[in-house]
Structures are given as structure tokens and as C-alpha cells.
Amino acid sequence: DHGLEWAEDEILMGSDETRTYVAMDLQTQLAHEGLQPDMAGRIRNYMEIMRFEEGQVVFREGDPADEIYLIELGQVSVYLNADSPDRIRLRSLQTGTMIGEVGIFTRGKRSATVIADETTIVYRLTREGIDRMEEEEPLLAAEFNALVLRLVADRLARASRLIERVRA
């Protein structure tokens, strides 16, 4: 698996290029995903900014799924069996990506572990923050929930297309 990770990194980064990311602030991220700019700015009132250093765990497989993260800057990797020598990297996620969005609405457990590959800055929205938003600004909460639903539907559609290509 480590050889495959190395090959994936080489393909993604380009062998002679240095990886660079441009920070994407919360309002820009959410507006890019289709939320009206004024609403995107108001969501910030329900979130906190956090910093994870390289190797630091954002959340672990089996943890309660009670937070959504939006990556402002950096990269994380998603693993199954992260604490095992047989860990499997599922994918890497970068600036502008939302993580943890499914579990927070199912109120289940985390299905994978997410670890920072480098210094990573995220916005965190807790279940309590969502509940507060639903109480204080129900229209904003409804728009945010619709945005999350669109993101999940898009990811499901992409996964279905990938499965179809693999089967072909």
C-alpha cells in the first residue's frame, strides 16, 4: 500500500513540481459551492477555526461523528485501519474540501480516520453549532443543509461513475 501511496503522490504532485495551495476562506468556499455570499459570511458565526500539524489526527474511525470540517489551507488523508500496519489510504483531500459531512447528519460514528499531511487550517462546525443555527437562523441552516446535500449527491454520482469505469 505504501508503494501505491508513493505512486499516487507522484502523479498528483508531478515529479518536478512543488505542491502549492491558495488558502480559500470560508465565505469563498461556501459561495463556490453555491451558497449566497451574505449567508456564507453569517455561517462563520457558528464555526471555529482550528490548526492541525502534520501527522495530527483530525478525527478517528469510530469517534462520534459530531463535527464538519472545511479545509481552508492544507491537505489531509483519509485512512481505514489507521492504527494498523495494514492501514489503507482512501484518498487525500485539499483546500476547499468539506469533510465529516455525512456522519454529522446520520449521528453515527466516523467510518475512517483523517490525518493532516501537513499544517492544515480548517473551519469546524459542531452539531451544537448546527442546532444553534437552526434555532437562530432557520433559513440559513436550511440553505447550509441543502449545500451539504448537493455535495454528498455530487460525491455519490462521481463514485458511481468511477465504479462504472472500473467495471468496463
C-alpha positions as CSV (number, residue, x, y, z in Angstrom):
1,D,0.0,0.0,0.0
2,H,2.9,2.4,0.7
3,G,4.2,1.9,-2.8
4,L,0.8,2.8,-4.2
5,E,0.6,5.9,-1.9
6,W,4.0,7.0,-3.3
7,A,2.9,6.5,-6.9
8,E,-0.3,8.4,-6.2
9,D,1.6,11.3,-4.6
10,E,4.0,11.4,-7.6
11,I,1.1,11.5,-10.1
12,L,-0.8,14.1,-8.1
13,M,2.1,16.4,-7.4
14,G,4.0,16.0,-10.7
15,S,7.5,14.7,-10.2
16,D,9.3,18.1,-10.8
17,E,6.7,20.4,-9.3
18,T,6.3,21.7,-5.8
19,R,2.8,21.5,-4.4
20,T,1.2,24.8,-3.6
21,Y,-2.2,25.7,-2.3
22,V,-4.0,29.0,-2.1
23,A,-6.0,29.5,1.1
24,M,-9.7,29.6,0.5
25,D,-11.5,31.5,3.2
26,L,-14.8,30.2,4.4
27,Q,-17.0,32.7,2.6
28,T,-15.3,31.9,-0.7
29,Q,-15.6,28.2,-0.2
30,L,-19.3,28.3,0.6
31,A,-20.0,30.7,-2.2
32,H,-18.1,28.5,-4.6
33,E,-20.4,25.6,-3.5
34,G,-23.5,27.7,-4.3
35,L,-24.3,29.5,-1.0
36,Q,-25.2,33.1,-1.3
37,P,-22.3,35.3,-0.2
38,D,-24.2,37.0,2.6
39,M,-25.2,33.6,4.0
40,A,-21.7,32.3,3.7
41,G,-20.4,35.1,5.8
42,R,-23.1,34.5,8.5
43,I,-22.2,30.8,8.8
44,R,-18.8,31.8,10.2
45,N,-20.6,32.9,13.4
46,Y,-21.3,29.2,14.1
47,M,-17.8,27.9,13.4
48,E,-14.4,28.0,14.9
49,I,-11.0,27.9,13.1
50,M,-8.5,25.2,14.0
51,R,-5.0,24.3,13.1
52,F,-3.7,20.7,12.7
53,E,0.1,20.0,12.4
54,E,1.5,17.3,10.1
55,G,0.6,13.9,11.5
56,Q,-2.1,15.2,13.9
57,V,-5.4,13.3,13.8
58,V,-8.4,15.4,12.9
59,F,-10.8,12.6,13.9
60,R,-10.6,8.8,14.3
61,E,-12.5,5.9,12.9
62,G,-15.2,5.0,15.5
63,D,-15.3,8.5,17.1
64,P,-18.7,10.2,17.3
65,A,-19.5,12.0,14.1
66,D,-20.5,15.3,15.5
67,E,-18.4,17.9,13.5
68,I,-18.0,19.1,9.9
69,Y,-14.7,20.5,8.8
70,L,-14.0,22.8,5.8
71,I,-10.3,22.9,4.8
72,E,-9.1,26.5,4.4
73,L,-5.5,25.5,3.7
74,G,-3.5,22.3,3.6
75,Q,-4.1,18.6,3.0
76,V,-5.4,15.6,4.9
77,S,-5.6,12.0,4.1
78,V,-8.4,9.6,4.9
79,Y,-7.5,6.1,6.2
80,L,-9.2,2.9,7.2
81,N,-7.4,1.0,10.0
82,A,-5.1,3.9,10.5
83,D,-3.6,2.5,13.7
84,S,-2.7,-0.8,12.0
85,P,0.4,-1.6,9.9
86,D,-2.2,-2.7,7.2
87,R,-3.8,0.8,7.1
88,I,-5.4,1.8,3.8
89,R,-5.3,5.3,2.5
90,L,-8.6,6.0,0.8
91,R,-7.9,9.5,-0.6
92,S,-6.3,12.8,0.1
93,L,-8.3,16.0,0.4
94,Q,-7.1,19.5,0.0
95,T,-8.0,23.2,0.3
96,G,-11.7,23.9,-0.3
97,T,-12.9,20.4,0.7
98,M,-15.6,19.6,3.3
99,I,-15.1,16.5,5.5
100,G,-17.2,14.8,8.0
101,E,-20.5,16.0,6.5
102,V,-22.3,12.6,6.2
103,G,-21.7,11.4,9.8
104,I,-23.0,14.6,11.4
105,F,-26.4,14.1,9.8
106,T,-26.6,10.4,10.4
107,R,-25.4,11.0,14.0
108,G,-23.3,7.9,13.7
109,K,-19.7,7.0,14.2
110,R,-16.7,8.1,12.0
111,S,-16.1,5.5,9.2
112,A,-12.5,6.5,8.7
113,T,-9.6,8.3,10.3
114,V,-8.4,11.7,8.9
115,I,-4.8,12.8,9.5
116,A,-3.2,16.1,8.5
117,D,-0.5,15.5,5.8
118,E,0.9,19.0,6.5
119,T,0.0,22.0,8.6
120,T,-3.8,22.3,7.8
121,I,-6.2,25.1,8.8
122,V,-9.9,24.2,9.0
123,Y,-13.2,25.7,10.0
124,R,-15.1,23.4,12.3
125,L,-18.9,23.3,12.7
126,T,-20.1,21.2,15.6
127,R,-23.5,19.5,16.0
128,E,-24.3,22.1,18.6
129,G,-23.4,24.9,16.2
130,I,-25.8,23.4,13.6
131,D,-28.5,23.1,16.3
132,R,-27.9,26.7,17.3
133,M,-28.0,27.9,13.7
134,E,-31.3,26.0,13.1
135,E,-32.8,27.8,16.2
136,E,-31.4,31.3,15.5
137,E,-31.4,31.4,11.7
138,P,-33.6,28.5,10.3
139,L,-33.3,29.8,6.7
140,L,-29.5,29.9,6.9
141,A,-29.5,26.4,8.4
142,A,-31.8,25.1,5.6
143,E,-29.5,26.6,2.9
144,F,-26.4,25.1,4.5
145,N,-28.2,21.7,4.8
146,A,-29.1,21.9,1.1
147,L,-25.5,22.7,0.2
148,V,-24.3,19.7,2.2
149,L,-26.9,17.5,0.4
150,R,-25.7,18.8,-3.0
151,L,-22.1,17.9,-2.1
152,V,-23.0,14.4,-0.9
153,A,-25.1,13.8,-4.0
154,D,-22.2,15.0,-6.2
155,R,-19.7,12.7,-4.5
156,L,-22.1,9.8,-4.8
157,A,-22.5,10.5,-8.5
158,R,-18.8,10.7,-9.0
159,A,-18.3,7.4,-7.1
160,S,-20.9,5.7,-9.3
161,R,-19.2,6.9,-12.5
162,L,-15.9,5.6,-11.1
163,I,-17.4,2.2,-10.4
164,E,-18.8,2.1,-13.9
165,R,-15.4,2.8,-15.4
166,V,-13.7,0.2,-13.3
167,R,-16.3,-2.4,-14.4
168,A,-15.9,-1.6,-18.1
